Amino acid sequence: MNDTFASASRHTVPSPVAAVLSRLPPYPGSLLLVTGLNLVLARQLPADVAARLQGQRIRIHVRDAGLKFDFAWEGRAFRASAPQPATELTLSANAHDFLRLAQRLDDPDTLFFNRRLSMEGDTELGLVVKNALDALELPVFQLAQWTPSAVFARLQRLRPSAAPGSRHAGR
């Protein structure tokens, strides 16, 4: 077994977990995905990319988890959609590779040429998506921002300070 295959097999969703995940209803997952895409990506999309994406059905297929997320760009935002029989573009990879893409640890070309990321459907649309991802402001997603301690610290900063005379004072 070569090192690339051994490394890839260590970073896959375990089969029992995938069996559970693959049974989840797809729409809520698509809704969560587009919420994240809209928070992180939608504001950075150039007008020409948004125009090209308009109404295009896209699927993210997380192979090792057995998950498929369907969505489209409508107006000024990504919108979740029910599972579609066909999409204009399907991007497939393992969860670990999608995470590495989001963290900018790997680029789409490297994953594509190593057969860890695949694109099916409209090749031109796939290149538009790839080029848009490459042009995004760095870093898009930092895992360290989402550790429990980092989230708790952000929530603490948002909490109104306990002013004298308030019901929270003295706690």
Short mmCIF file of the C-alpha atoms (twelve columns), coordinates in Angstrom:
data_MODEL
# 
_entry.id   MODEL 
# 
loop_
_atom_site.group_PDB 
_atom_site.id 
_atom_site.type_symbol 
_atom_site.label_atom_id 
_atom_site.label_alt_id 
_atom_site.label_comp_id 
_atom_site.label_asym_id 
_atom_site.label_seq_id 
_atom_site.Cartn_x 
_atom_site.Cartn_y 
_atom_site.Cartn_z 
_atom_site.pdbx_PDB_model_num 
ATOM 1   C CA . MET A 1   0.000   0.000  0.000   1 
ATOM 2   C CA . ASN A 2   1.532   3.357  -0.974  1 
ATOM 3   C CA . ASP A 3   1.807   6.316  1.400   1 
ATOM 4   C CA . THR A 4   -0.822  8.407  -0.398  1 
ATOM 5   C CA . PHE A 5   -3.439  5.661  -0.128  1 
ATOM 6   C CA . ALA A 6   -2.513  4.893  3.496   1 
ATOM 7   C CA . SER A 7   -2.750  8.576  4.422   1 
ATOM 8   C CA . ALA A 8   -6.096  8.966  2.649   1 
ATOM 9   C CA . SER A 9   -7.564  5.881  4.338   1 
ATOM 10  C CA . ARG A 10  -6.627  7.241  7.801   1 
ATOM 11  C CA . HIS A 11  -8.664  10.364 7.077   1 
ATOM 12  C CA . THR A 12  -12.015 8.937  6.122   1 
ATOM 13  C CA . VAL A 13  -15.279 8.871  8.012   1 
ATOM 14  C CA . PRO A 14  -15.524 5.449  9.712   1 
ATOM 15  C CA . SER A 15  -18.038 3.104  8.068   1 
ATOM 16  C CA . PRO A 16  -20.399 2.904  11.085  1 
ATOM 17  C CA . VAL A 17  -20.558 6.716  11.242  1 
ATOM 18  C CA . ALA A 18  -21.073 6.949  7.479   1 
ATOM 19  C CA . ALA A 19  -23.906 4.401  7.733   1 
ATOM 20  C CA . VAL A 20  -25.714 6.696  10.188  1 
ATOM 21  C CA . LEU A 21  -24.932 9.927  8.305   1 
ATOM 22  C CA . SER A 22  -26.098 8.539  4.975   1 
ATOM 23  C CA . ARG A 23  -29.540 7.920  6.486   1 
ATOM 24  C CA . LEU A 24  -30.052 11.546 7.531   1 
ATOM 25  C CA . PRO A 25  -32.572 13.529 5.493   1 
ATOM 26  C CA . PRO A 26  -30.618 15.579 2.931   1 
ATOM 27  C CA . TYR A 27  -32.498 18.897 2.997   1 
ATOM 28  C CA . PRO A 28  -31.573 19.995 6.547   1 
ATOM 29  C CA . GLY A 29  -27.902 19.333 5.741   1 
ATOM 30  C CA . SER A 30  -28.186 21.373 2.545   1 
ATOM 31  C CA . LEU A 31  -29.778 24.174 4.562   1 
ATOM 32  C CA . LEU A 32  -26.869 24.138 7.022   1 
ATOM 33  C CA . LEU A 33  -24.346 24.112 4.182   1 
ATOM 34  C CA . VAL A 34  -25.884 27.096 2.384   1 
ATOM 35  C CA . THR A 35  -26.084 29.009 5.646   1 
ATOM 36  C CA . GLY A 36  -22.309 28.589 5.973   1 
ATOM 37  C CA . LEU A 37  -21.726 29.390 2.301   1 
ATOM 38  C CA . ASN A 38  -23.798 32.542 2.599   1 
ATOM 39  C CA . LEU A 39  -21.946 33.659 5.724   1 
ATOM 40  C CA . VAL A 40  -18.488 33.017 4.295   1 
ATOM 41  C CA . LEU A 41  -18.665 33.097 0.503   1 
ATOM 42  C CA . ALA A 42  -21.715 34.984 -0.762  1 
ATOM 43  C CA . ARG A 43  -20.379 38.438 0.150   1 
ATOM 44  C CA . GLN A 44  -17.105 37.730 -1.636  1 
ATOM 45  C CA . LEU A 45  -18.545 36.499 -4.947  1 
ATOM 46  C CA . PRO A 46  -17.765 38.836 -7.836  1 
ATOM 47  C CA . ALA A 47  -20.785 39.958 -9.873  1 
ATOM 48  C CA . ASP A 48  -19.722 37.979 -12.969 1 
ATOM 49  C CA . VAL A 49  -19.419 34.773 -10.933 1 
ATOM 50  C CA . ALA A 50  -22.805 35.367 -9.283  1 
ATOM 51  C CA . ALA A 51  -24.340 35.904 -12.734 1 
ATOM 52  C CA . ARG A 52  -22.819 32.638 -14.036 1 
ATOM 53  C CA . LEU A 53  -24.032 30.718 -10.968 1 
ATOM 54  C CA . GLN A 54  -27.580 32.095 -11.238 1 
ATOM 55  C CA . GLY A 55  -30.045 29.193 -11.122 1 
ATOM 56  C CA . GLN A 56  -27.344 26.527 -11.512 1 
ATOM 57  C CA . ARG A 57  -27.997 23.386 -9.484  1 
ATOM 58  C CA . ILE A 58  -24.887 22.289 -7.607  1 
ATOM 59  C CA . ARG A 59  -24.278 19.241 -5.447  1 
ATOM 60  C CA . ILE A 60  -21.557 18.662 -2.872  1 
ATOM 61  C CA . HIS A 61  -21.073 14.922 -2.434  1 
ATOM 62  C CA . VAL A 62  -19.108 13.891 0.650   1 
ATOM 63  C CA . ARG A 63  -18.211 10.406 -0.520  1 
ATOM 64  C CA . ASP A 64  -16.938 8.813  2.681   1 
ATOM 65  C CA . ALA A 65  -19.865 10.126 4.738   1 
ATOM 66  C CA . GLY A 66  -22.522 9.231  2.177   1 
ATOM 67  C CA . LEU A 67  -23.850 12.798 2.234   1 
ATOM 68  C CA . LYS A 68  -25.141 14.896 -0.655  1 
ATOM 69  C CA . PHE A 69  -26.005 18.571 -0.376  1 
ATOM 70  C CA . ASP A 70  -27.997 20.212 -3.181  1 
ATOM 71  C CA . PHE A 71  -28.252 23.964 -3.629  1 
ATOM 72  C CA . ALA A 72  -28.347 26.768 -6.179  1 
ATOM 73  C CA . TRP A 73  -27.429 30.442 -6.368  1 
ATOM 74  C CA . GLU A 74  -30.641 32.478 -6.512  1 
ATOM 75  C CA . GLY A 75  -30.608 36.249 -6.459  1 
ATOM 76  C CA . ARG A 76  -27.877 37.178 -4.014  1 
ATOM 77  C CA . ALA A 77  -27.577 34.012 -1.983  1 
ATOM 78  C CA . PHE A 78  -27.219 30.270 -2.055  1 
ATOM 79  C CA . ARG A 79  -30.494 28.437 -1.510  1 
ATOM 80  C CA . ALA A 80  -30.875 24.852 -0.346  1 
ATOM 81  C CA . SER A 81  -32.896 22.562 -2.542  1 
ATOM 82  C CA . ALA A 82  -34.418 19.148 -2.185  1 
ATOM 83  C CA . PRO A 83  -32.347 16.339 -3.713  1 
ATOM 84  C CA . GLN A 84  -32.318 16.682 -7.479  1 
ATOM 85  C CA . PRO A 85  -32.224 13.841 -10.007 1 
ATOM 86  C CA . ALA A 86  -29.557 15.803 -11.901 1 
ATOM 87  C CA . THR A 87  -27.399 18.848 -11.273 1 
ATOM 88  C CA . GLU A 88  -25.338 21.103 -13.488 1 
ATOM 89  C CA . LEU A 89  -22.276 20.453 -11.315 1 
ATOM 90  C CA . THR A 90  -21.360 17.847 -8.706  1 
ATOM 91  C CA . LEU A 91  -18.202 18.191 -6.626  1 
ATOM 92  C CA . SER A 92  -17.179 14.984 -4.829  1 
ATOM 93  C CA . ALA A 93  -14.482 14.368 -2.230  1 
ATOM 94  C CA . ASN A 94  -14.033 12.880 1.224   1 
ATOM 95  C CA . ALA A 95  -14.868 14.998 4.267   1 
ATOM 96  C CA . HIS A 96  -11.194 15.434 5.152   1 
ATOM 97  C CA . ASP A 97  -10.382 16.803 1.691   1 
ATOM 98  C CA . PHE A 98  -13.306 19.258 1.766   1 
ATOM 99  C CA . LEU A 99  -12.108 20.448 5.173   1 
ATOM 100 C CA . ARG A 100 -8.567  20.902 3.830   1 
ATOM 101 C CA . LEU A 101 -9.991  22.908 0.914   1 
ATOM 102 C CA . ALA A 102 -11.951 25.134 3.299   1 
ATOM 103 C CA . GLN A 103 -8.842  25.678 5.416   1 
ATOM 104 C CA . ARG A 104 -6.776  26.436 2.292   1 
ATOM 105 C CA . LEU A 105 -4.343  23.638 3.139   1 
ATOM 106 C CA . ASP A 106 -4.861  22.058 -0.299  1 
ATOM 107 C CA . ASP A 107 -5.878  23.665 -3.546  1 
ATOM 108 C CA . PRO A 108 -8.552  22.208 -5.846  1 
ATOM 109 C CA . ASP A 109 -6.059  21.462 -8.640  1 
ATOM 110 C CA . THR A 110 -3.868  19.317 -6.388  1 
ATOM 111 C CA . LEU A 111 -6.853  17.349 -5.103  1 
ATOM 112 C CA . PHE A 112 -8.263  16.994 -8.611  1 
ATOM 113 C CA . PHE A 113 -5.026  15.720 -10.132 1 
ATOM 114 C CA . ASN A 114 -4.542  13.313 -7.205  1 
ATOM 115 C CA . ARG A 115 -8.093  12.017 -7.848  1 
ATOM 116 C CA . ARG A 116 -9.259  13.084 -4.407  1 
ATOM 117 C CA . LEU A 117 -11.683 15.694 -5.799  1 
ATOM 118 C CA . SER A 118 -13.901 15.055 -8.780  1 
ATOM 119 C CA . MET A 119 -16.133 17.280 -10.858 1 
ATOM 120 C CA . GLU A 120 -19.047 15.990 -12.894 1 
ATOM 121 C CA . GLY A 121 -21.264 17.987 -15.202 1 
ATOM 122 C CA . ASP A 122 -20.695 21.426 -16.678 1 
ATOM 123 C CA . THR A 123 -16.898 21.764 -16.913 1 
ATOM 124 C CA . GLU A 124 -17.058 25.514 -17.561 1 
ATOM 125 C CA . LEU A 125 -19.190 26.001 -14.445 1 
ATOM 126 C CA . GLY A 126 -16.737 23.839 -12.491 1 
ATOM 127 C CA . LEU A 127 -13.850 26.065 -13.591 1 
ATOM 128 C CA . VAL A 128 -15.806 29.195 -12.608 1 
ATOM 129 C CA . VAL A 129 -16.386 27.698 -9.139  1 
ATOM 130 C CA . LYS A 130 -12.740 26.620 -8.816  1 
ATOM 131 C CA . ASN A 131 -11.418 30.023 -9.899  1 
ATOM 132 C CA . ALA A 132 -13.827 31.802 -7.547  1 
ATOM 133 C CA . LEU A 133 -12.617 29.631 -4.646  1 
ATOM 134 C CA . ASP A 134 -8.997  30.332 -5.564  1 
ATOM 135 C CA . ALA A 135 -9.675  34.094 -5.561  1 
ATOM 136 C CA . LEU A 136 -11.358 34.210 -2.142  1 
ATOM 137 C CA . GLU A 137 -9.850  36.287 0.592   1 
ATOM 138 C CA . LEU A 138 -7.688  34.145 2.845   1 
ATOM 139 C CA . PRO A 139 -8.315  32.436 5.186   1 
ATOM 140 C CA . VAL A 140 -11.869 31.356 4.494   1 
ATOM 141 C CA . PHE A 141 -12.231 28.903 7.351   1 
ATOM 142 C CA . GLN A 142 -9.963  28.585 10.355  1 
ATOM 143 C CA . LEU A 143 -10.792 25.528 12.430  1 
ATOM 144 C CA . ALA A 144 -9.236  27.164 15.511  1 
ATOM 145 C CA . GLN A 145 -12.047 29.764 15.454  1 
ATOM 146 C CA . TRP A 146 -14.567 27.007 16.182  1 
ATOM 147 C CA . THR A 147 -12.997 25.253 19.152  1 
ATOM 148 C CA . PRO A 148 -15.301 25.355 22.178  1 
ATOM 149 C CA . SER A 149 -13.005 27.773 24.016  1 
ATOM 150 C CA . ALA A 150 -12.839 30.177 21.040  1 
ATOM 151 C CA . VAL A 151 -16.626 30.137 20.582  1 
ATOM 152 C CA . PHE A 152 -17.145 30.644 24.322  1 
ATOM 153 C CA . ALA A 153 -14.715 33.600 24.320  1 
ATOM 154 C CA . ARG A 154 -16.615 35.225 21.417  1 
ATOM 155 C CA . LEU A 155 -19.920 34.709 23.216  1 
ATOM 156 C CA . GLN A 156 -18.501 36.256 26.384  1 
ATOM 157 C CA . ARG A 157 -17.452 39.363 24.435  1 
ATOM 158 C CA . LEU A 158 -20.997 39.688 23.067  1 
ATOM 159 C CA . ARG A 159 -22.589 39.437 26.505  1 
ATOM 160 C CA . PRO A 160 -23.661 42.824 27.874  1 
ATOM 161 C CA . SER A 161 -21.497 43.900 30.777  1 
ATOM 162 C CA . ALA A 162 -23.063 43.782 34.186  1 
ATOM 163 C CA . ALA A 163 -23.739 47.451 34.905  1 
ATOM 164 C CA . PRO A 164 -24.357 48.614 38.511  1 
ATOM 165 C CA . GLY A 165 -28.016 48.388 39.273  1 
ATOM 166 C CA . SER A 166 -28.746 45.776 36.600  1 
ATOM 167 C CA . ARG A 167 -30.196 42.465 37.614  1 
ATOM 168 C CA . HIS A 168 -26.944 40.783 36.481  1 
ATOM 169 C CA . ALA A 169 -24.707 42.901 38.713  1 
ATOM 170 C CA . GLY A 170 -23.016 41.054 41.529  1 
ATOM 171 C CA . ARG A 171 -23.145 37.651 39.795  1 
# 
